[in-house]
Amino acid sequence: MKILKLLIIILLSFSMTGCVSYMELNELGIIDMIVIDKNNDNYIVTINMLIPNQDDLENKEVYTASNISIDECLNDFYLKTNKKISFTHLELMALTSNIKQQEYDEIINLFLNRVDARNTFSTIIVDEPSNIVDYKAKDINELININSEEYGLVSIKQFDSIIKDILEMNISYIPKISFKDSPSILGYQSVYSSNSDLSKEESLGFNFITNQIKQSKFNSNNMGFKIDTSNTIITVNKNEININITSTYQITSNNSNTQDEHKIQKIYEDEINNYINDFINKNQNNYFLSLIEKYQNNYYKKNQKINIKYNITFNSTRINNSNIKGGFHEY
């Protein structure tokens, strides 16, 4: 008899839990994209709240709140929607250039302290926060992925990676996208210790150093280059830094047959050298040292007067290009 009573209690508890879970789910405001801006002393937060219906499972409502903290903005959303904000399905966070070090600290603490937040959503910088809500988070992420696989200018930057960068290096590089007309990828922006736009050439140089080139295409000397693979190894000995790059590439222009093989490889290597030097020279003091510190944990010197010497060497191989056609991007 006691066993029977125990079984009944267990069954009732399961059924009650199911009802509570359903009610809680119905009261949640599922967010797939959040946009955070700062204007004077106030945050301006915009969210896409998923409200699926029979006609559109991806139906969403856009809400904006302005307050002295992000938490207060989230409270305002609750008053507007009567739903508790949930970041369990967050796919994208967009920040503006108005977000500085103090705000990054608050954003990081917010997500680290929320039990409903995962930290693997992608993060971007936007120049026009008002226009981004016209697009779906998954479409923006797909735009970055396509660029990464075709041109190698930027790669997806997840929030947990940004946290790690800031903790280890005091700086992070985040893809920047313009939404003035149609979405356009601009390159990277450095954030936290300094907010600075990287040119497309500098962004490519950063990607080469940090092994984020899946594939890249560029034109030089009337020739189209397509990079198929690239691998970078950084070694440090005192103040001597060696950057060794192994890569394979293809030539796709019609006049490539008239060029000597050695000259073609020299053009290719000079171009990549320029990209990397553009990045290093602009960020010589803090950023490059931070990257070396990140990728060589046994090396760390906090002396800005250190005389850094670096050497870039290539081991490049050209592969057959007979079946390749066009599709290049002129930077």
C-alpha positions, 0 to 999 in steps of 0.5 A, a space after each residue: 500500500 505504501 508503495 502504491 501511494 509513493 507511485 501515485 505521488 511520483 506520477 502527480 509530481 511529474 504531471 504537475 511539473 509538466 503543467 508548470 513548465 508549459 506555463 513558464 514557457 508560455 510566459 517567456 519572451 524568447 530573444 534571438 537578437 539584441 542590439 545595444 547602444 549607448 547615448 550619454 548616460 543611457 543604454 538603448 537596447 533593442 530586441 527581437 522577440 520571437 512570437 511564432 504563429 500558425 502563419 509564420 513560425 519565425 514571426 517576431 516583434 521588435 521592442 526598444 527601451 532606454 534606461 540607465 542600465 541594461 538590466 533596467 531596459 530588460 525590466 522595461 521589456 517585461 512591463 511592455 510585454 508581460 514576458 520574462 526575457 530569455 536568452 536561451 536562444 540568442 543567436 546574435 548580439 550587435 553592439 555599436 562603437 559607442 560601447 566602451 570598456 566600462 560598458 563591455 564590463 557590464 555586458 560581460 557581467 550581465 551574461 555571465 551572471 544569467 542562468 538562462 544565457 549561453 555565451 556562444 552567440 555571435 557578436 558584431 559591431 554595427 554602424 546603423 543600429 536602427 536598420 539591423 532589426 529589418 534582418 533576421 539573426 540567422 541571415 546576418 550570421 550566414 552573411 558572415 559565414 559566406 564572407 569567411 568561406 569566400 573572401 576571408 575578410 571576417 569570421 564569426 566571433 562568438 561572445 565567449 571568445 570575446 570574453 577570453 580575448 579581453 581577459 587574456 589580451 585586454 582587446 578583441 576584434 569583432 566583425 563590423 557590418 554597415 546597415 546603411 543600405 544593404 548589409 555590407 561587411 567592413 572588416 574588423 573593429 578592435 574593442 575594449 582597450 581601444 576602439 579602432 576600425 581595421 581596414 580590409 587589408 589590416 583585417 586580412 592581415 589579422 586573419 592570416 596571423 590568427 589562422 582564420 583564413 578559410 579561403 580568400 580571393 583578391 586581385 593584384 597586378 591584374 591577376 586573381 589569387 584564390 587562397 585555398 589553405 593557409 596556416 600560420 605558426 608564430 615563434 618567439 625568441 626574446 625580441 625576435 618574432 617569426 611568422 611562418 605561413 604555409 599556403 596554397 593558392 591558385 591563379 585565375 586570370 587569363 594572362 597568368 600563363 605569360 608570367 614567370 612562376 617565380 614572379 607570380 609567387 613573389 607577387 602573391 607573397 608581397 601582397 600577403 606581406 603588405 596585409 600583415 605589415 599593415 596590421 602590425 604597423 598600425 598596432 605595433 605597441 599594444 595589439 601585436 604584443 597582445 597577440 603574441 602573448 595570446 599565442 605564445 603563453 611563455 612570452 610576455 613582456 609589458 615593456 612598450 619600449 621593447 625593440 620588436 623584430 619580426 620576420 615573415 616567411 612563406 612556403 607557398 605552393 601554386 596549384 592547377 587553376 585550369 577549371 577555376 573561373 572568376 568571382 574575385 573581390 577587389 579590396 
